[in-house]
Amino acid sequence: MTEDREKHFRLVQRILAARLEKKYRHGAKQHRGKLWEKNDLLDEAIDEVIDLVVCLMSGRERRKN
């Protein structure tokens, strides 16, 4: 890869790591307990995907205007 791509990749890694930590810690406070022992994890994941789709569709609509 080019040096520009390497720099961009490292930037993406740093941003992702920071956002992952923030989201994980927020979720840990919100949901309590051990995530890896939760029985309703798939239902929660489906709800997160629904939230994602709503956000993406809203962003698309906002860009049209």
mmCIF file as Biopython writes it, N, C-alpha, C and O atoms, coordinates in Angstrom:
data_model
#
loop_
_atom_site.group_PDB
_atom_site.id
_atom_site.type_symbol
_atom_site.label_atom_id
_atom_site.label_alt_id
_atom_site.label_comp_id
_atom_site.label_asym_id
_atom_site.label_entity_id
_atom_site.label_seq_id
_atom_site.pdbx_PDB_ins_code
_atom_site.Cartn_x
_atom_site.Cartn_y
_atom_site.Cartn_z
_atom_site.occupancy
_atom_site.B_iso_or_equiv
_atom_site.auth_seq_id
_atom_site.auth_asym_id
_atom_site.pdbx_PDB_model_num
ATOM 1   N N  . MET A ? 1  ? 0.839   -1.185  0.000  1.0 0.0 1  A 1 
ATOM 2   C CA . MET A ? 1  ? 0.000   0.000   0.000  1.0 0.0 1  A 1 
ATOM 3   C C  . MET A ? 1  ? 0.882   1.247   0.000  1.0 0.0 1  A 1 
ATOM 4   O O  . MET A ? 1  ? 2.035   1.235   0.431  1.0 0.0 1  A 1 
ATOM 5   N N  . THR A ? 2  ? 0.289   2.306   -0.498 1.0 0.0 2  A 1 
ATOM 6   C CA . THR A ? 2  ? 1.024   3.571   -0.508 1.0 0.0 2  A 1 
ATOM 7   C C  . THR A ? 2  ? 1.084   4.137   0.910  1.0 0.0 2  A 1 
ATOM 8   O O  . THR A ? 2  ? 0.341   3.704   1.790  1.0 0.0 2  A 1 
ATOM 9   N N  . GLU A ? 3  ? 1.964   5.095   1.120  1.0 0.0 3  A 1 
ATOM 10  C CA . GLU A ? 3  ? 2.081   5.726   2.435  1.0 0.0 3  A 1 
ATOM 11  C C  . GLU A ? 3  ? 0.794   6.474   2.791  1.0 0.0 3  A 1 
ATOM 12  O O  . GLU A ? 3  ? 0.384   6.493   3.951  1.0 0.0 3  A 1 
ATOM 13  N N  . ASP A ? 4  ? 0.159   7.089   1.788  1.0 0.0 4  A 1 
ATOM 14  C CA . ASP A ? 4  ? -1.111  7.769   2.046  1.0 0.0 4  A 1 
ATOM 15  C C  . ASP A ? 4  ? -2.176  6.794   2.540  1.0 0.0 4  A 1 
ATOM 16  O O  . ASP A ? 4  ? -2.935  7.102   3.459  1.0 0.0 4  A 1 
ATOM 17  N N  . ARG A ? 5  ? -2.222  5.632   1.929  1.0 0.0 5  A 1 
ATOM 18  C CA . ARG A ? 5  ? -3.194  4.616   2.368  1.0 0.0 5  A 1 
ATOM 19  C C  . ARG A ? 5  ? -2.862  4.101   3.758  1.0 0.0 5  A 1 
ATOM 20  O O  . ARG A ? 5  ? -3.765  3.858   4.558  1.0 0.0 5  A 1 
ATOM 21  N N  . GLU A ? 6  ? -1.596  3.934   4.052  1.0 0.0 6  A 1 
ATOM 22  C CA . GLU A ? 6  ? -1.183  3.487   5.384  1.0 0.0 6  A 1 
ATOM 23  C C  . GLU A ? 6  ? -1.594  4.513   6.439  1.0 0.0 6  A 1 
ATOM 24  O O  . GLU A ? 6  ? -2.095  4.150   7.503  1.0 0.0 6  A 1 
ATOM 25  N N  . LYS A ? 7  ? -1.380  5.792   6.140  1.0 0.0 7  A 1 
ATOM 26  C CA . LYS A ? 7  ? -1.774  6.853   7.066  1.0 0.0 7  A 1 
ATOM 27  C C  . LYS A ? 7  ? -3.281  6.841   7.285  1.0 0.0 7  A 1 
ATOM 28  O O  . LYS A ? 7  ? -3.759  6.961   8.413  1.0 0.0 7  A 1 
ATOM 29  N N  . HIS A ? 8  ? -4.019  6.695   6.197  1.0 0.0 8  A 1 
ATOM 30  C CA . HIS A ? 8  ? -5.474  6.674   6.295  1.0 0.0 8  A 1 
ATOM 31  C C  . HIS A ? 8  ? -5.933  5.464   7.107  1.0 0.0 8  A 1 
ATOM 32  O O  . HIS A ? 8  ? -6.833  5.575   7.941  1.0 0.0 8  A 1 
ATOM 33  N N  . PHE A ? 9  ? -5.320  4.327   6.863  1.0 0.0 9  A 1 
ATOM 34  C CA . PHE A ? 9  ? -5.661  3.110   7.594  1.0 0.0 9  A 1 
ATOM 35  C C  . PHE A ? 9  ? -5.416  3.290   9.092  1.0 0.0 9  A 1 
ATOM 36  O O  . PHE A ? 9  ? -6.254  2.906   9.908  1.0 0.0 9  A 1 
ATOM 37  N N  . ARG A ? 10 ? -4.282  3.866   9.453  1.0 0.0 10 A 1 
ATOM 38  C CA . ARG A ? 10 ? -3.975  4.091   10.866 1.0 0.0 10 A 1 
ATOM 39  C C  . ARG A ? 10 ? -4.972  5.070   11.494 1.0 0.0 10 A 1 
ATOM 40  O O  . ARG A ? 10 ? -5.358  4.910   12.651 1.0 0.0 10 A 1 
ATOM 41  N N  . LEU A ? 11 ? -5.384  6.075   10.732 1.0 0.0 11 A 1 
ATOM 42  C CA . LEU A ? 11 ? -6.395  7.009   11.210 1.0 0.0 11 A 1 
ATOM 43  C C  . LEU A ? 11 ? -7.717  6.278   11.478 1.0 0.0 11 A 1 
ATOM 44  O O  . LEU A ? 11 ? -8.334  6.461   12.527 1.0 0.0 11 A 1 
ATOM 45  N N  . VAL A ? 12 ? -8.137  5.462   10.536 1.0 0.0 12 A 1 
ATOM 46  C CA . VAL A ? 12 ? -9.370  4.693   10.701 1.0 0.0 12 A 1 
ATOM 47  C C  . VAL A ? 12 ? -9.269  3.778   11.922 1.0 0.0 12 A 1 
ATOM 48  O O  . VAL A ? 12 ? -10.227 3.656   12.686 1.0 0.0 12 A 1 
ATOM 49  N N  . GLN A ? 13 ? -8.127  3.143   12.106 1.0 0.0 13 A 1 
ATOM 50  C CA . GLN A ? 13 ? -7.928  2.277   13.274 1.0 0.0 13 A 1 
ATOM 51  C C  . GLN A ? 13 ? -8.080  3.056   14.576 1.0 0.0 13 A 1 
ATOM 52  O O  . GLN A ? 13 ? -8.740  2.582   15.501 1.0 0.0 13 A 1 
ATOM 53  N N  . ARG A ? 14 ? -7.484  4.237   14.661 1.0 0.0 14 A 1 
ATOM 54  C CA . ARG A ? 14 ? -7.560  5.042   15.879 1.0 0.0 14 A 1 
ATOM 55  C C  . ARG A ? 14 ? -8.993  5.490   16.158 1.0 0.0 14 A 1 
ATOM 56  O O  . ARG A ? 14 ? -9.466  5.422   17.293 1.0 0.0 14 A 1 
ATOM 57  N N  . ILE A ? 15 ? -9.671  5.945   15.120 1.0 0.0 15 A 1 
ATOM 58  C CA . ILE A ? 15 ? -11.057 6.383   15.279 1.0 0.0 15 A 1 
ATOM 59  C C  . ILE A ? 15 ? -11.929 5.212   15.714 1.0 0.0 15 A 1 
ATOM 60  O O  . ILE A ? 15 ? -12.737 5.345   16.633 1.0 0.0 15 A 1 
ATOM 61  N N  . LEU A ? 16 ? -11.769 4.074   15.062 1.0 0.0 16 A 1 
ATOM 62  C CA . LEU A ? 16 ? -12.552 2.889   15.395 1.0 0.0 16 A 1 
ATOM 63  C C  . LEU A ? 16 ? -12.295 2.440   16.829 1.0 0.0 16 A 1 
ATOM 64  O O  . LEU A ? 16 ? -13.234 2.123   17.560 1.0 0.0 16 A 1 
ATOM 65  N N  . ALA A ? 17 ? -11.037 2.413   17.230 1.0 0.0 17 A 1 
ATOM 66  C CA . ALA A ? 17 ? -10.695 1.985   18.589 1.0 0.0 17 A 1 
ATOM 67  C C  . ALA A ? 17 ? -11.327 2.911   19.626 1.0 0.0 17 A 1 
ATOM 68  O O  . ALA A ? 17 ? -11.849 2.444   20.638 1.0 0.0 17 A 1 
ATOM 69  N N  . ALA A ? 18 ? -11.282 4.205   19.381 1.0 0.0 18 A 1 
ATOM 70  C CA . ALA A ? 18 ? -11.856 5.167   20.325 1.0 0.0 18 A 1 
ATOM 71  C C  . ALA A ? 18 ? -13.376 5.025   20.392 1.0 0.0 18 A 1 
ATOM 72  O O  . ALA A ? 18 ? -13.954 5.049   21.479 1.0 0.0 18 A 1 
ATOM 73  N N  . ARG A ? 19 ? -14.013 4.879   19.259 1.0 0.0 19 A 1 
ATOM 74  C CA . ARG A ? 19 ? -15.477 4.749   19.237 1.0 0.0 19 A 1 
ATOM 75  C C  . ARG A ? 19 ? -15.917 3.428   19.825 1.0 0.0 19 A 1 
ATOM 76  O O  . ARG A ? 19 ? -16.932 3.362   20.517 1.0 0.0 19 A 1 
ATOM 77  N N  . LEU A ? 20 ? -15.158 2.366   19.556 1.0 0.0 20 A 1 
ATOM 78  C CA . LEU A ? 20 ? -15.464 1.052   20.115 1.0 0.0 20 A 1 
ATOM 79  C C  . LEU A ? 20 ? -15.407 1.096   21.635 1.0 0.0 20 A 1 
ATOM 80  O O  . LEU A ? 20 ? -16.299 0.581   22.309 1.0 0.0 20 A 1 
ATOM 81  N N  . GLU A ? 21 ? -14.361 1.710   22.173 1.0 0.0 21 A 1 
ATOM 82  C CA . GLU A ? 21 ? -14.239 1.797   23.627 1.0 0.0 21 A 1 
ATOM 83  C C  . GLU A ? 21 ? -15.400 2.577   24.231 1.0 0.0 21 A 1 
ATOM 84  O O  . GLU A ? 21 ? -15.990 2.154   25.226 1.0 0.0 21 A 1 
ATOM 85  N N  . LYS A ? 22 ? -15.725 3.715   23.628 1.0 0.0 22 A 1 
ATOM 86  C CA . LYS A ? 22 ? -16.825 4.540   24.135 1.0 0.0 22 A 1 
ATOM 87  C C  . LYS A ? 22 ? -18.144 3.771   24.097 1.0 0.0 22 A 1 
ATOM 88  O O  . LYS A ? 22 ? -18.889 3.770   25.077 1.0 0.0 22 A 1 
ATOM 89  N N  . LYS A ? 23 ? -18.434 3.121   22.979 1.0 0.0 23 A 1 
ATOM 90  C CA . LYS A ? 23 ? -19.688 2.379   22.804 1.0 0.0 23 A 1 
ATOM 91  C C  . LYS A ? 23 ? -19.745 1.186   23.752 1.0 0.0 23 A 1 
ATOM 92  O O  . LYS A ? 23 ? -20.787 0.924   24.353 1.0 0.0 23 A 1 
ATOM 93  N N  . TYR A ? 24 ? -18.652 0.470   23.889 1.0 0.0 24 A 1 
ATOM 94  C CA . TYR A ? 24 ? -18.624 -0.708  24.758 1.0 0.0 24 A 1 
ATOM 95  C C  . TYR A ? 24 ? -18.875 -0.304  26.211 1.0 0.0 24 A 1 
ATOM 96  O O  . TYR A ? 24 ? -19.671 -0.934  26.907 1.0 0.0 24 A 1 
ATOM 97  N N  . ARG A ? 25 ? -18.197 0.739   26.658 1.0 0.0 25 A 1 
ATOM 98  C CA . ARG A ? 25 ? -18.361 1.181   28.046 1.0 0.0 25 A 1 
ATOM 99  C C  . ARG A ? 25 ? -19.772 1.706   28.299 1.0 0.0 25 A 1 
ATOM 100 O O  . ARG A ? 25 ? -20.342 1.462   29.362 1.0 0.0 25 A 1 
ATOM 101 N N  . HIS A ? 26 ? -20.330 2.414   27.342 1.0 0.0 26 A 1 
ATOM 102 C CA . HIS A ? 26 ? -21.710 2.890   27.470 1.0 0.0 26 A 1 
ATOM 103 C C  . HIS A ? 26 ? -22.674 1.703   27.553 1.0 0.0 26 A 1 
ATOM 104 O O  . HIS A ? 26 ? -23.568 1.683   28.399 1.0 0.0 26 A 1 
ATOM 105 N N  . GLY A ? 27 ? -22.490 0.729   26.682 1.0 0.0 27 A 1 
ATOM 106 C CA . GLY A ? 27 ? -23.341 -0.462  26.692 1.0 0.0 27 A 1 
ATOM 107 C C  . GLY A ? 27 ? -23.206 -1.257  27.979 1.0 0.0 27 A 1 
ATOM 108 O O  . GLY A ? 27 ? -24.188 -1.808  28.476 1.0 0.0 27 A 1 
ATOM 109 N N  . ALA A ? 28 ? -22.004 -1.320  28.517 1.0 0.0 28 A 1 
ATOM 110 C CA . ALA A ? 28 ? -21.778 -2.046  29.766 1.0 0.0 28 A 1 
ATOM 111 C C  . ALA A ? 28 ? -22.563 -1.395  30.910 1.0 0.0 28 A 1 
ATOM 112 O O  . ALA A ? 28 ? -23.128 -2.089  31.756 1.0 0.0 28 A 1 
ATOM 113 N N  . LYS A ? 29 ? -22.594 -0.068  30.929 1.0 0.0 29 A 1 
ATOM 114 C CA . LYS A ? 29 ? -23.376 0.640   31.956 1.0 0.0 29 A 1 
ATOM 115 C C  . LYS A ? 29 ? -24.867 0.443   31.733 1.0 0.0 29 A 1 
ATOM 116 O O  . LYS A ? 29 ? -25.630 0.245   32.679 1.0 0.0 29 A 1 
ATOM 117 N N  . GLN A ? 30 ? -25.269 0.498   30.477 1.0 0.0 30 A 1 
ATOM 118 C CA . GLN A ? 30 ? -26.683 0.434   30.126 1.0 0.0 30 A 1 
ATOM 119 C C  . GLN A ? 30 ? -27.273 -0.950  30.367 1.0 0.0 30 A 1 
ATOM 120 O O  . GLN A ? 30 ? -28.375 -1.065  30.903 1.0 0.0 30 A 1 
ATOM 121 N N  . HIS A ? 31 ? -26.558 -1.994  29.980 1.0 0.0 31 A 1 
ATOM 122 C CA . HIS A ? 31 ? -27.121 -3.343  29.994 1.0 0.0 31 A 1 
ATOM 123 C C  . HIS A ? 31 ? -26.707 -4.170  31.205 1.0 0.0 31 A 1 
ATOM 124 O O  . HIS A ? 31 ? -27.354 -5.164  31.534 1.0 0.0 31 A 1 
ATOM 125 N N  . ARG A ? 32 ? -25.651 -3.767  31.851 1.0 0.0 32 A 1 
ATOM 126 C CA . ARG A ? 32 ? -25.153 -4.482  33.031 1.0 0.0 32 A 1 
ATOM 127 C C  . ARG A ? 32 ? -24.896 -5.955  32.714 1.0 0.0 32 A 1 
ATOM 128 O O  . ARG A ? 32 ? -25.200 -6.427  31.619 1.0 0.0 32 A 1 
ATOM 129 N N  . GLY A ? 33 ? -24.353 -6.649  33.654 1.0 0.0 33 A 1 
ATOM 130 C CA . GLY A ? 33 ? -24.109 -8.070  33.472 1.0 0.0 33 A 1 
ATOM 131 C C  . GLY A ? 33 ? -23.011 -8.354  32.461 1.0 0.0 33 A 1 
ATOM 132 O O  . GLY A ? 33 ? -22.348 -7.446  31.961 1.0 0.0 33 A 1 
ATOM 133 N N  . LYS A ? 34 ? -22.839 -9.608  32.179 1.0 0.0 34 A 1 
ATOM 134 C CA . LYS A ? 34 ? -21.798 -10.066 31.256 1.0 0.0 34 A 1 
ATOM 135 C C  . LYS A ? 34 ? -22.404 -10.246 29.872 1.0 0.0 34 A 1 
ATOM 136 O O  . LYS A ? 34 ? -23.261 -11.105 29.667 1.0 0.0 34 A 1 
ATOM 137 N N  . LEU A ? 35 ? -21.960 -9.442  28.937 1.0 0.0 35 A 1 
ATOM 138 C CA . LEU A ? 35 ? -22.493 -9.471  27.577 1.0 0.0 35 A 1 
ATOM 139 C C  . LEU A ? 35 ? -22.440 -10.874 26.988 1.0 0.0 35 A 1 
ATOM 140 O O  . LEU A ? 35 ? -23.388 -11.314 26.337 1.0 0.0 35 A 1 
ATOM 141 N N  . TRP A ? 36 ? -21.352 -11.567 27.212 1.0 0.0 36 A 1 
ATOM 142 C CA . TRP A ? 36 ? -21.151 -12.881 26.612 1.0 0.0 36 A 1 
ATOM 143 C C  . TRP A ? 36 ? -22.042 -13.955 27.235 1.0 0.0 36 A 1 
ATOM 144 O O  . TRP A ? 36 ? -22.076 -15.081 26.740 1.0 0.0 36 A 1 
ATOM 145 N N  . GLU A ? 37 ? -22.757 -13.632 28.303 1.0 0.0 37 A 1 
ATOM 146 C CA . GLU A ? 37 ? -23.668 -14.590 28.924 1.0 0.0 37 A 1 
ATOM 147 C C  . GLU A ? 37 ? -25.137 -14.247 28.684 1.0 0.0 37 A 1 
ATOM 148 O O  . GLU A ? 37 ? -26.020 -14.965 29.154 1.0 0.0 37 A 1 
ATOM 149 N N  . LYS A ? 38 ? -25.409 -13.167 27.965 1.0 0.0 38 A 1 
ATOM 150 C CA . LYS A ? 38 ? -26.787 -12.735 27.740 1.0 0.0 38 A 1 
ATOM 151 C C  . LYS A ? 38 ? -27.497 -13.671 26.772 1.0 0.0 38 A 1 
ATOM 152 O O  . LYS A ? 38 ? -26.937 -14.077 25.753 1.0 0.0 38 A 1 
ATOM 153 N N  . ASN A ? 39 ? -28.736 -14.006 27.105 1.0 0.0 39 A 1 
ATOM 154 C CA . ASN A ? 39 ? -29.531 -14.892 26.255 1.0 0.0 39 A 1 
ATOM 155 C C  . ASN A ? 39 ? -30.224 -14.156 25.119 1.0 0.0 39 A 1 
ATOM 156 O O  . ASN A ? 39 ? -30.526 -14.756 24.088 1.0 0.0 39 A 1 
ATOM 157 N N  . ASP A ? 40 ? -30.479 -12.874 25.292 1.0 0.0 40 A 1 
ATOM 158 C CA . ASP A ? 40 ? -31.213 -12.101 24.285 1.0 0.0 40 A 1 
ATOM 159 C C  . ASP A ? 40 ? -30.296 -11.281 23.386 1.0 0.0 40 A 1 
ATOM 160 O O  . ASP A ? 40 ? -30.717 -10.271 22.822 1.0 0.0 40 A 1 
ATOM 161 N N  . LEU A ? 41 ? -29.070 -11.705 23.254 1.0 0.0 41 A 1 
ATOM 162 C CA . LEU A ? 41 ? -28.082 -10.949 22.494 1.0 0.0 41 A 1 
ATOM 163 C C  . LEU A ? 41 ? -28.481 -10.780 21.025 1.0 0.0 41 A 1 
ATOM 164 O O  . LEU A ? 41 ? -28.286 -9.707  20.453 1.0 0.0 41 A 1 
ATOM 165 N N  . LEU A ? 42 ? -29.030 -11.816 20.418 1.0 0.0 42 A 1 
ATOM 166 C CA . LEU A ? 42 ? -29.427 -11.697 19.011 1.0 0.0 42 A 1 
ATOM 167 C C  . LEU A ? 42 ? -30.558 -10.693 18.836 1.0 0.0 42 A 1 
ATOM 168 O O  . LEU A ? 42 ? -30.564 -9.931  17.869 1.0 0.0 42 A 1 
ATOM 169 N N  . ASP A ? 43 ? -31.504 -10.683 19.749 1.0 0.0 43 A 1 
ATOM 170 C CA . ASP A ? 43 ? -32.587 -9.702  19.660 1.0 0.0 43 A 1 
ATOM 171 C C  . ASP A ? 43 ? -32.039 -8.285  19.797 1.0 0.0 43 A 1 
ATOM 172 O O  . ASP A ? 43 ? -32.468 -7.382  19.079 1.0 0.0 43 A 1 
ATOM 173 N N  . GLU A ? 44 ? -31.105 -8.088  20.702 1.0 0.0 44 A 1 
ATOM 174 C CA . GLU A ? 44 ? -30.494 -6.770  20.847 1.0 0.0 44 A 1 
ATOM 175 C C  . GLU A ? 44 ? -29.718 -6.387  19.590 1.0 0.0 44 A 1 
ATOM 176 O O  . GLU A ? 44 ? -29.744 -5.229  19.172 1.0 0.0 44 A 1 
ATOM 177 N N  . ALA A ? 45 ? -29.035 -7.346  18.992 1.0 0.0 45 A 1 
ATOM 178 C CA . ALA A ? 45 ? -28.285 -7.068  17.762 1.0 0.0 45 A 1 
ATOM 179 C C  . ALA A ? 45 ? -29.229 -6.689  16.627 1.0 0.0 45 A 1 
ATOM 180 O O  . ALA A ? 45 ? -28.936 -5.779  15.851 1.0 0.0 45 A 1 
ATOM 181 N N  . ILE A ? 46 ? -30.346 -7.374  16.527 1.0 0.0 46 A 1 
ATOM 182 C CA . ILE A ? 46 ? -31.342 -7.047  15.496 1.0 0.0 46 A 1 
ATOM 183 C C  . ILE A ? 46 ? -31.855 -5.627  15.706 1.0 0.0 46 A 1 
ATOM 184 O O  . ILE A ? 46 ? -31.993 -4.871  14.744 1.0 0.0 46 A 1 
ATOM 185 N N  . ASP A ? 47 ? -32.139 -5.256  16.962 1.0 0.0 47 A 1 
ATOM 186 C CA . ASP A ? 47 ? -32.584 -3.886  17.244 1.0 0.0 47 A 1 
ATOM 187 C C  . ASP A ? 47 ? -31.522 -2.869  16.841 1.0 0.0 47 A 1 
ATOM 188 O O  . ASP A ? 47 ? -31.857 -1.803  16.325 1.0 0.0 47 A 1 
ATOM 189 N N  . GLU A ? 48 ? -30.255 -3.180  17.068 1.0 0.0 48 A 1 
ATOM 190 C CA . GLU A ? 48 ? -29.169 -2.272  16.663 1.0 0.0 48 A 1 
ATOM 191 C C  . GLU A ? 48 ? -29.120 -2.126  15.144 1.0 0.0 48 A 1 
ATOM 192 O O  . GLU A ? 48 ? -28.877 -1.032  14.633 1.0 0.0 48 A 1 
ATOM 193 N N  . VAL A ? 49 ? -29.349 -3.215  14.425 1.0 0.0 49 A 1 
ATOM 194 C CA . VAL A ? 49 ? -29.351 -3.157  12.955 1.0 0.0 49 A 1 
ATOM 195 C C  . VAL A ? 49 ? -30.517 -2.312  12.467 1.0 0.0 49 A 1 
ATOM 196 O O  . VAL A ? 49 ? -30.375 -1.542  11.517 1.0 0.0 49 A 1 
ATOM 197 N N  . ILE A ? 50 ? -31.662 -2.453  13.110 1.0 0.0 50 A 1 
ATOM 198 C CA . ILE A ? 50 ? -32.808 -1.619  12.745 1.0 0.0 50 A 1 
ATOM 199 C C  . ILE A ? 50 ? -32.474 -0.153  12.963 1.0 0.0 50 A 1 
ATOM 200 O O  . ILE A ? 50 ? -32.767 0.680   12.105 1.0 0.0 50 A 1 
ATOM 201 N N  . ASP A ? 51 ? -31.861 0.177   14.104 1.0 0.0 51 A 1 
ATOM 202 C CA . ASP A ? 51 ? -31.429 1.557   14.356 1.0 0.0 51 A 1 
ATOM 203 C C  . ASP A ? 51 ? -30.477 2.034   13.260 1.0 0.0 51 A 1 
ATOM 204 O O  . ASP A ? 51 ? -30.574 3.173   12.801 1.0 0.0 51 A 1 
ATOM 205 N N  . LEU A ? 52 ? -29.567 1.171   12.847 1.0 0.0 52 A 1 
ATOM 206 C CA . LEU A ? 52 ? -28.615 1.524   11.798 1.0 0.0 52 A 1 
ATOM 207 C C  . LEU A ? 52 ? -29.325 1.848   10.495 1.0 0.0 52 A 1 
ATOM 208 O O  . LEU A ? 52 ? -29.007 2.845   9.845  1.0 0.0 52 A 1 
ATOM 209 N N  . VAL A ? 53 ? -30.281 1.017   10.109 1.0 0.0 53 A 1 
ATOM 210 C CA . VAL A ? 53 ? -31.011 1.241   8.861  1.0 0.0 53 A 1 
ATOM 211 C C  . VAL A ? 53 ? -31.770 2.565   8.920  1.0 0.0 53 A 1 
ATOM 212 O O  . VAL A ? 53 ? -31.773 3.323   7.950  1.0 0.0 53 A 1 
ATOM 213 N N  . VAL A ? 54 ? -32.410 2.844   10.053 1.0 0.0 54 A 1 
ATOM 214 C CA . VAL A ? 54 ? -33.136 4.112   10.204 1.0 0.0 54 A 1 
ATOM 215 C C  . VAL A ? 54 ? -32.170 5.288   10.068 1.0 0.0 54 A 1 
ATOM 216 O O  . VAL A ? 54 ? -32.483 6.269   9.393  1.0 0.0 54 A 1 
ATOM 217 N N  . CYS A ? 55 ? -31.013 5.200   10.696 1.0 0.0 55 A 1 
ATOM 218 C CA . CYS A ? 55 ? -30.019 6.278   10.597 1.0 0.0 55 A 1 
ATOM 219 C C  . CYS A ? 55 ? -29.538 6.459   9.167  1.0 0.0 55 A 1 
ATOM 220 O O  . CYS A ? 55 ? -29.419 7.588   8.691  1.0 0.0 55 A 1 
ATOM 221 N N  . LEU A ? 56 ? -29.261 5.361   8.479  1.0 0.0 56 A 1 
ATOM 222 C CA . LEU A ? 56 ? -28.792 5.449   7.098  1.0 0.0 56 A 1 
ATOM 223 C C  . LEU A ? 56 ? -29.850 6.048   6.181  1.0 0.0 56 A 1 
ATOM 224 O O  . LEU A ? 56 ? -29.539 6.892   5.341  1.0 0.0 56 A 1 
ATOM 225 N N  . MET A ? 57 ? -31.093 5.619   6.336  1.0 0.0 57 A 1 
ATOM 226 C CA . MET A ? 57 ? -32.163 6.148   5.496  1.0 0.0 57 A 1 
ATOM 227 C C  . MET A ? 57 ? -32.403 7.629   5.790  1.0 0.0 57 A 1 
ATOM 228 O O  . MET A ? 57 ? -32.666 8.412   4.877  1.0 0.0 57 A 1 
ATOM 229 N N  . SER A ? 58 ? -32.312 8.008   7.056  1.0 0.0 58 A 1 
ATOM 230 C CA . SER A ? 58 ? -32.476 9.422   7.431  1.0 0.0 58 A 1 
ATOM 231 C C  . SER A ? 58 ? -31.355 10.260  6.841  1.0 0.0 58 A 1 
ATOM 232 O O  . SER A ? 58 ? -31.596 11.363  6.349  1.0 0.0 58 A 1 
ATOM 233 N N  . GLY A ? 59 ? -30.134 9.746   6.886  1.0 0.0 59 A 1 
ATOM 234 C CA . GLY A ? 59 ? -29.004 10.459  6.293  1.0 0.0 59 A 1 
ATOM 235 C C  . GLY A ? 59 ? -29.175 10.640  4.805  1.0 0.0 59 A 1 
ATOM 236 O O  . GLY A ? 59 ? -28.857 11.694  4.255  1.0 0.0 59 A 1 
ATOM 237 N N  . ARG A ? 60 ? -29.684 9.600   4.150  1.0 0.0 60 A 1 
ATOM 238 C CA . ARG A ? 60 ? -29.914 9.687   2.698  1.0 0.0 60 A 1 
ATOM 239 C C  . ARG A ? 60 ? -30.946 10.763  2.403  1.0 0.0 60 A 1 
ATOM 240 O O  . ARG A ? 60 ? -30.752 11.570  1.494  1.0 0.0 60 A 1 
ATOM 241 N N  . GLU A ? 61 ? -32.028 10.787  3.148  1.0 0.0 61 A 1 
ATOM 242 C CA . GLU A ? 61 ? -33.073 11.784  2.934  1.0 0.0 61 A 1 
ATOM 243 C C  . GLU A ? 61 ? -32.546 13.204  3.175  1.0 0.0 61 A 1 
ATOM 244 O O  . GLU A ? 61 ? -32.883 14.131  2.440  1.0 0.0 61 A 1 
ATOM 245 N N  . ARG A ? 62 ? -31.720 13.361  4.207  1.0 0.0 62 A 1 
ATOM 246 C CA . ARG A ? 62 ? -31.153 14.668  4.529  1.0 0.0 62 A 1 
ATOM 247 C C  . ARG A ? 62 ? -30.258 15.149  3.381  1.0 0.0 62 A 1 
ATOM 248 O O  . ARG A ? 62 ? -30.234 16.339  3.069  1.0 0.0 62 A 1 
ATOM 249 N N  . ARG A ? 63 ? -29.537 14.241  2.763  1.0 0.0 63 A 1 
ATOM 250 C CA . ARG A ? 63 ? -28.632 14.641  1.653  1.0 0.0 63 A 1 
ATOM 251 C C  . ARG A ? 63 ? -29.406 15.052  0.407  1.0 0.0 63 A 1 
ATOM 252 O O  . ARG A ? 63 ? -28.920 15.848  -0.397 1.0 0.0 63 A 1 
ATOM 253 N N  . LYS A ? 64 ? -30.606 14.511  0.248  1.0 0.0 64 A 1 
ATOM 254 C CA . LYS A ? 64 ? -31.423 14.862  -0.906 1.0 0.0 64 A 1 
ATOM 255 C C  . LYS A ? 64 ? -31.893 16.309  -0.837 1.0 0.0 64 A 1 
ATOM 256 O O  . LYS A ? 64 ? -32.122 16.941  -1.868 1.0 0.0 64 A 1 
ATOM 257 N N  . ASN A ? 65 ? -32.034 16.827  0.360  1.0 0.0 65 A 1 
ATOM 258 C CA . ASN A ? 65 ? -32.584 18.186  0.561  1.0 0.0 65 A 1 
ATOM 259 C C  . ASN A ? 65 ? -31.513 19.230  0.536  1.0 0.0 65 A 1 
ATOM 260 O O  . ASN A ? 65 ? -31.804 20.417  0.688  1.0 0.0 65 A 1 
#
